[in-house]
């Protein structure tokens, strides 16, 4: 979950551009539970989608944020995806369609993937074309607590008006024996025309059926001291 799912930080609704500077662990790829993926391919004819909603509970209110994320396996390795988000108060909308493909860089359990996205973003009340390349890494891990995953998912959006936005989402995830998941994520964003932001986003994902999950989470963005509550629905099919 990525993939997280690629969830925006509380201030990302007002952040419109950026440059990536950092490296950290994460990606939303579930080892043992093929619910979400980043570096891991989706798999031919398999789909995964999430709907999520974030609302401010403390600090400056930049508006509630809703997002839709979808992946479909065109082949065993090639994944097609949609990444769409909208800020309610600010009225900002971002929509990206992307293709992701795994690459072999090392032997062992490490998994790498490259992606390329195209779409548009609303900036200063105008829609601008967006090119968004990305790179992700993932690795399953085991410990006394059980099994889980580490990884990193990074993207760099280039806007038609000359702006840019770099993001790195870092995740440590745990697979529980009952099918639930615990996820601890750091979200870094570096806009070309704004301040860098860093958010801590822990969540617990409850398995409600063989292919469906509910996500309950919080996010705290440190630069603006904004805390949000998040509710999400995951489904694979």
C-alpha positions as CSV (number, residue, x, y, z in Angstrom):
1,X,0.0,0.0,0.0
2,X,0.7,1.3,-1.9
3,X,1.1,1.1,-2.4
4,X,0.0,2.3,-0.5
5,X,-1.4,2.8,-1.8
6,X,0.2,6.4,-2.6
7,X,-1.6,8.4,0.1
8,X,-1.0,12.2,0.2
9,X,0.3,13.9,3.3
10,X,-2.1,16.3,5.0
11,X,-0.4,19.3,3.4
12,X,0.0,17.8,-0.1
13,X,-3.3,19.2,-1.2
14,X,-1.8,22.6,-1.1
15,X,1.7,21.5,-2.2
16,X,1.9,21.8,-6.0
17,X,5.5,21.1,-7.0
18,X,8.8,19.6,-5.9
19,X,12.2,18.0,-6.0
20,X,13.0,14.7,-4.3
21,X,15.9,14.7,-1.8
22,X,16.1,11.7,0.5
23,X,16.1,7.9,0.7
24,X,14.1,5.8,3.1
25,X,12.5,2.4,3.4
26,X,9.1,1.6,2.1
27,X,6.5,0.8,-0.4
28,X,3.1,-0.7,-0.2
29,X,3.6,-4.3,-1.2
30,X,2.3,-7.1,1.0
31,X,4.5,-10.1,1.2
32,X,2.2,-13.1,1.9
33,X,-1.0,-11.1,1.3
34,X,-1.2,-9.9,-2.4
35,X,-3.6,-7.1,-1.5
36,X,-1.5,-4.1,-2.5
37,X,1.8,-3.7,-4.3
38,X,4.4,-1.2,-5.4
39,X,7.5,-2.9,-6.5
40,X,5.7,-6.2,-6.8
41,X,3.7,-6.8,-10.0
42,X,0.0,-7.1,-9.7
43,X,-0.3,-10.3,-11.8
44,X,-2.1,-10.8,-15.1
45,X,-5.9,-10.1,-15.0
46,X,-5.7,-9.2,-11.2
47,X,-7.1,-5.9,-9.9
48,X,-6.8,-4.0,-6.7
49,X,-8.5,-0.7,-5.7
50,X,-8.7,1.6,-2.6
51,X,-10.9,4.4,-1.7
52,X,-9.8,6.6,1.2
53,X,-10.8,9.8,3.0
54,X,-8.8,12.1,5.3
55,X,-10.2,14.7,7.6
56,X,-8.4,17.2,9.8
57,X,-8.7,16.7,13.6
58,X,-6.0,19.1,14.9
59,X,-4.0,22.0,13.4
60,X,-4.6,24.2,10.3
61,X,-7.3,22.8,8.1
62,X,-6.3,22.6,4.5
63,X,-9.5,20.7,3.5
64,X,-10.6,17.1,3.6
65,X,-8.9,14.9,1.0
66,X,-10.4,12.0,-0.9
67,X,-8.4,9.5,-3.1
68,X,-9.0,6.6,-5.5
69,X,-6.2,4.2,-6.4
70,X,-6.5,1.3,-8.8
71,X,-4.2,-1.3,-10.3
72,X,-4.7,-3.9,-13.0
73,X,-2.3,-6.6,-14.2
74,X,-2.0,-6.3,-18.0
75,X,0.5,-9.2,-18.0
76,X,2.3,-11.1,-15.3
77,X,4.8,-8.2,-15.0
78,X,3.2,-5.1,-16.5
79,X,0.8,-3.2,-14.2
80,X,-1.6,-0.4,-15.2
81,X,-2.8,2.0,-12.6
82,X,-4.8,5.1,-11.8
83,X,-4.0,7.5,-9.0
84,X,-6.6,10.2,-8.3
85,X,-7.0,12.6,-5.5
86,X,-9.2,15.7,-4.6
87,X,-9.0,18.3,-1.9
88,X,-12.6,19.3,-0.9
89,X,-11.9,22.8,0.3
90,X,-9.1,23.8,-2.0
91,X,-10.8,22.3,-5.0
92,X,-7.6,20.8,-6.2
93,X,-7.7,17.6,-8.3
94,X,-4.8,15.4,-9.5
95,X,-5.2,12.4,-11.8
96,X,-2.4,10.2,-13.1
97,X,-2.5,7.0,-15.2
98,X,0.7,4.9,-15.0
99,X,2.4,1.8,-16.2
100,X,4.8,-0.1,-13.9
101,X,7.3,-2.8,-14.8
102,X,9.8,-4.8,-12.5
103,X,13.5,-4.6,-13.1
104,X,16.2,-7.0,-11.9
105,X,19.1,-5.2,-10.3
106,X,20.2,-7.8,-7.7
107,X,19.7,-11.4,-6.8
108,X,17.8,-12.3,-3.6
109,X,14.6,-11.1,-2.1
110,X,14.9,-7.4,-3.2
111,X,12.3,-6.4,-5.8
112,X,12.6,-3.3,-7.9
113,X,10.2,-1.6,-10.4
114,X,10.1,1.5,-12.6
115,X,7.0,3.3,-13.7
116,X,5.9,6.2,-15.9
117,X,2.7,8.2,-15.3
118,X,0.8,10.7,-17.4
119,X,-2.1,12.9,-16.4
120,X,-3.0,16.4,-15.1
121,X,-3.0,18.4,-12.0
122,X,-4.9,21.5,-10.9
123,X,-2.5,24.4,-10.1
124,X,-3.6,27.9,-9.5
125,X,-7.1,27.0,-10.7
126,X,-5.7,25.8,-14.0
127,X,-5.3,22.2,-15.3
128,X,-1.7,21.4,-16.4
129,X,-0.3,18.3,-18.0
130,X,1.8,16.1,-15.7
131,X,4.6,13.6,-16.4
132,X,5.4,11.4,-13.4
133,X,8.3,8.9,-13.5
134,X,8.8,6.7,-10.5
135,X,11.0,4.0,-8.9
136,X,10.2,1.5,-6.2
137,X,11.9,-1.1,-4.1
138,X,10.5,-3.8,-1.8
139,X,11.6,-6.6,0.4
140,X,9.8,-9.2,2.5
141,X,11.1,-9.4,6.1
142,X,10.7,-11.8,9.0
143,X,11.2,-11.5,12.8
144,X,10.0,-12.6,16.2
145,X,6.9,-10.6,15.6
146,X,6.1,-12.5,12.4
147,X,6.5,-11.5,8.7
148,X,6.0,-8.3,6.8
149,X,7.7,-6.0,4.3
150,X,9.9,-3.0,3.8
151,X,10.4,-0.8,0.7
152,X,10.4,2.6,-0.8
153,X,8.2,4.2,-3.4
154,X,9.4,7.4,-5.0
155,X,7.9,9.6,-7.7
156,X,8.9,12.9,-9.4
157,X,6.0,14.9,-11.0
158,X,6.9,17.4,-13.7
159,X,4.2,20.0,-14.5
160,X,3.6,21.7,-17.7
161,X,4.0,25.1,-16.1
162,X,7.6,24.3,-15.0
163,X,6.9,23.2,-11.5
164,X,7.6,19.8,-10.0
165,X,6.8,17.6,-6.9
166,X,9.1,14.9,-5.6
167,X,7.7,12.4,-3.1
168,X,9.0,9.4,-1.2
169,X,6.7,7.1,0.8
170,X,8.4,4.8,3.3
171,X,6.7,1.9,4.9
172,X,7.2,-0.9,7.4
173,X,4.3,-3.4,7.4
174,X,3.3,-6.4,9.5
175,X,1.1,-9.3,8.4
176,X,-0.9,-10.6,11.3
177,X,-2.0,-14.3,11.6
178,X,-5.7,-13.3,11.4
179,X,-5.1,-11.5,8.1
180,X,-5.0,-8.0,9.5
181,X,-2.2,-5.6,8.7
182,X,-0.3,-3.0,10.7
183,X,1.4,-0.3,8.5
184,X,3.8,2.4,9.6
185,X,4.6,5.0,6.9
186,X,6.7,8.1,6.4
187,X,5.6,10.4,3.6
188,X,8.1,13.0,2.4
189,X,7.2,15.7,-0.2
190,X,9.5,18.3,-1.7
191,X,7.8,20.9,-3.9
192,X,9.7,23.3,-6.2
193,X,7.5,26.2,-5.0
194,X,6.9,25.4,-1.3
195,X,8.3,23.9,1.9
196,X,9.3,20.3,2.2
197,X,6.9,18.3,4.3
198,X,7.2,15.0,6.3
199,X,4.3,13.1,7.7
200,X,4.0,10.0,9.9
201,X,1.1,7.8,8.9
202,X,0.3,4.7,11.0
203,X,-2.7,2.6,10.2
204,X,-4.3,-0.7,11.0
205,X,-6.0,-2.7,8.2
206,X,-8.8,-5.1,9.2
207,X,-9.7,-8.1,7.0
208,X,-13.4,-8.2,6.6
209,X,-13.6,-10.9,3.9
210,X,-11.3,-12.9,1.7
211,X,-10.7,-10.0,-0.6
212,X,-11.8,-6.9,1.3
213,X,-10.2,-4.8,4.0
214,X,-11.0,-1.7,6.1
215,X,-8.2,0.8,6.9
216,X,-8.2,2.9,10.0
217,X,-5.4,5.4,10.3
218,X,-4.0,8.7,11.5
219,X,-1.5,11.1,9.8
220,X,0.6,13.8,11.4
221,X,2.4,16.3,9.2
222,X,5.3,17.9,11.1
223,X,5.9,21.1,9.1
224,X,2.4,22.6,9.7
225,X,1.6,20.4,12.7
226,X,-1.5,19.0,11.1
227,X,-3.1,15.8,12.4
228,X,-5.7,13.9,10.2
229,X,-7.9,10.9,10.6
230,X,-8.1,8.4,7.7
231,X,-10.6,5.8,6.7
232,X,-10.1,3.5,3.7
233,X,-11.6,0.6,1.9
234,X,-9.4,-2.0,0.0
235,X,-10.6,-4.6,-2.4
236,X,-8.8,-7.1,-4.6
237,X,-10.5,-9.0,-7.5
